[in-house]
Amino acid sequence: MALTVENIGALPYRVIGAQRKSTKKVTFDNSYQSEGEPLTFKELGLSYVESADVSILNGSENESEFPVSSGYYTPSTEKIHLINAKTSKEVASTKNVEKVVAQVEAYGW
C-alpha cells in the first residue's frame, strides 16, 4: 500500500562531511507488503542513499500477535522492512501495521 513520510526538523537534510543526512518519520498503512514497503530515495529527500538507520518509534496495533522490534532499509531495492520480535524474521505479508511509526536516518547525497 502506501507509507506516509514526514520531515523531522526544519530542513529536508543536514550536511555532514561529504554526505547529506535526512531524518524522516515513516508511518505504515494497514497492509504490510511481502519483502518490504517501497520507500524511495526521493521520499527520503536524497538523490542516492548509501546507508540508513531505522528506529521503531511506535509498535504494531496487535503487540501480542506480532510485536515489531526493529526495522532496516535496503538502498538497492529502496524498501523498508519490519522485523517481528517473536520470530526475528520479517513481518508477514498483509499484516496490519497501521500503528507502526519508524524514524529513518538516511545518509547519501
N, C-alpha and C positions, 0 to 999 in steps of 0.2 A: 504494500500500500504506500503510504507517504509518511515522511518524517516532517516534523516542524523544527526548523533550525533558527535559533535566535542568537544574536551577537551578545557577548558578555563584555561589558566595558564600552567606553565611548568611541573607540576606534575599531575599525574592522580587523586590524592586525597591529602587532608591535614588531619593530626591527630589533633583532638580537644577533649581533655579529654580522655575518653574511646572510642570515636567514630571516624570514618573517615567522612570527608566531601568531596563530589565530586561535582564539578561545571561543567556543560556541556551546550553547545549551541545546541538546537534541532531545526532543520528546517523541516517543514512539506512538504508533497508532494501534488499532485493535487487533491486527493480524500480522504476526511476525513471518517474514519470508524465509524459506529454506535457504541456507548458506548466506545469510546476512541481508541487511537492508541497504539499498543503494544510498550513498552519501557522497556526492561529487566534490571534486576539488573546488569548483565554483561555489557550491553551497558553503564550503569552509572558508571562502574568501581568498583562495590562493590559486595560482596557475598550475602548481605542482606540489604534491605532498611527499616529502621524504620519509617522515615518520609522524606518529600520532600517539598520544596517551588518552585512554578512555577511563573515566571515573564514573561510577554509578552514584547519582545524587538521590534518586528515589527508586525503590524496587517495584516489583510487579504487584498487581492487584491481588493475586492469589499466592501469597508468600508460602503457604503450606504445601501447595502442589509443585511449584517450581520457583523457588527463590532465585532471583538474579543476583549473582555475586560480583560479576565483573564483565568487562567487555574489551574488545580490541578492534582496531581499524586496519584494513588491508589496502594500502595505497594502489597496488597493482590491479585490484578489481573495483576499487572505490566503493567498498562496502564496510559497514559497521556491524559487528557481531556481538551477541549477548551470550553469557555463559551461565548455565544452570548450576547453582551451588550444590545441589544434591548429587548430581551426576558428573560434574566437572566437564560436561560436554555442552555444545551449543544448544540453545533453546530450540525446541522442536517447532517445525513449521506450523503456522496458523494459530499458535498460542496467543492469547490476548495479553499484550504487553503495553496497553494504552496508558498505564500509570508509570511506566519506566521513563525516567529522565536521566540523561547522561551528560557529562561535560567532556568535550573533546578539545584537547590542546594539540593542534596540528602545526608541524614545522615544515617549511618549504619556502617557495617564492612565487 
